[in-house]
């Protein structure tokens, strides 16, 4: 028999077991940092209200965890390990509130199944191993959903104010949190218009705006760099209608949400589930649909008209998880739900133990067969560059590739040495072009890693140049990374 206290205890034990598994698997696999992760760590060294491509929340969180635990990769990623299971707990309480709307429509164990399903989604399994803006975004989205449900239910000031707090902090995590007030407004207009005649939701919106205001002021001081970047990566200026990009985005959602769960969501919305849908808890279904299907439909449209990366709609699955799970339970498809959980746990096992599985299966790791090839070799490069820096103690790091400069800022030693970006394009299209341009400190000695090797070009831009031996890092039979190295002096624009 399930009861609420037992469900919560079992959930917390299950989440603890999942987290321990993820921590131990990460210690065993030792995944290196993605470019974005290294960049967020670099941002955390200088706290601000904004950065070139993102609002500041993630940098603040990394500063907190690394300040407490040190600068190791697990410490840098610690916030993700905490935020995703915490979001599952918030969904547990949100679902429990929804059950009170129609207590006879669903089993009492439904909040447990929603929370544990969310904790095992592929996007959560992978996201818990990394540190990305989605970690904070999805946590605050889950908190906002919980307090929106509470506000709609009881219309108390405290719930509306906490809702505004969650939305504001979510906006400081990622600008796509802006879909939450749009979905909330849509729900209120169609289902609870009476609440819009109160001051409370508007005060909540004002509170969210005040929390975001310092970031908007930072953007205004930096030519709205974050907003320009968001528009650029969406590529809305391209020619419209890209069916292949849409199909790619659509197919990727099976991997993001889990193949069986995404199939269930499609079945619920479009398929032969129309009769079964009538047995679903209608008030809960209506609320969750706004927060799941509106953003998902928006990014489906963006993928068709321009482009959208697979994870851009990840926050939609915070509400899509209870939406799909509650329908599966209401429609007596518990076996489908159990199968979806097993499949998603299997995907997590592949993510965490891919190298072990490949070795056991006799699969040779190559650039094409190793999904971690993109993040391999940075430790080795950092070690080689650290040796060069020790031989040239006056030299500062210089790179023309933002990925190289970011990874070296983390992996080379000493970390206190400044690094600069030689912006060959002249465009302000990265954080390093904005903040680390070599023109800010052009005089002195630089160790140029991976830059141009044209002698005439280097001679035009530097007073002295000297080519050093290339850094060669063999990774796979089909991949050897080679980085040119030059010792240069006094930059001349």
Buried (B, 14 or more C-beta within 10 A) or exposed (E): EBEBEEBBEBBBEBBEEBBEBBBEBBEEBEBBBBBBBBBBBBBBBEEBBBBBBBBBBBBBBBBEBBEEEEBEBBBBBBBBBBBBBBBBBBBBBBBBBBBEBBEEBBEBBBBBBBBBBBBBBBBBBBBBBBBBBBBBBBBBBBBBBBBBBBBBEEBEEEBBBBBBBBBBBBBBBBBBBBBBBBBBBBBBEEBBEEBEEEEBBEBBBEBBBEBBEBBBEBBEEBEBBBEBBBEEBBBEEEEEEBEEBBEBBBEBBBBBBBBBBBBBBBBBBEEEBEEBBEEBBEEBBEBBBBBBBBBBEBBBEBBBBBBBBBBBBBBBBBBBBBBBBBBBBBBEBEEBBEBBBEBBBEBBBEBBBBBEEBEEEEEEBEEEEBEBBEBBBBBBBBBBBBEBBEEEEEBBBBBBBBBBBBBBBBBBEEBEBEBBBBBEEEEBBBBBBBBBBBEEEBEEBBBBBBBBEEEEEBEEBBEEBEBBEEBEBEBBEEBEBEBBBBBBBEBEE
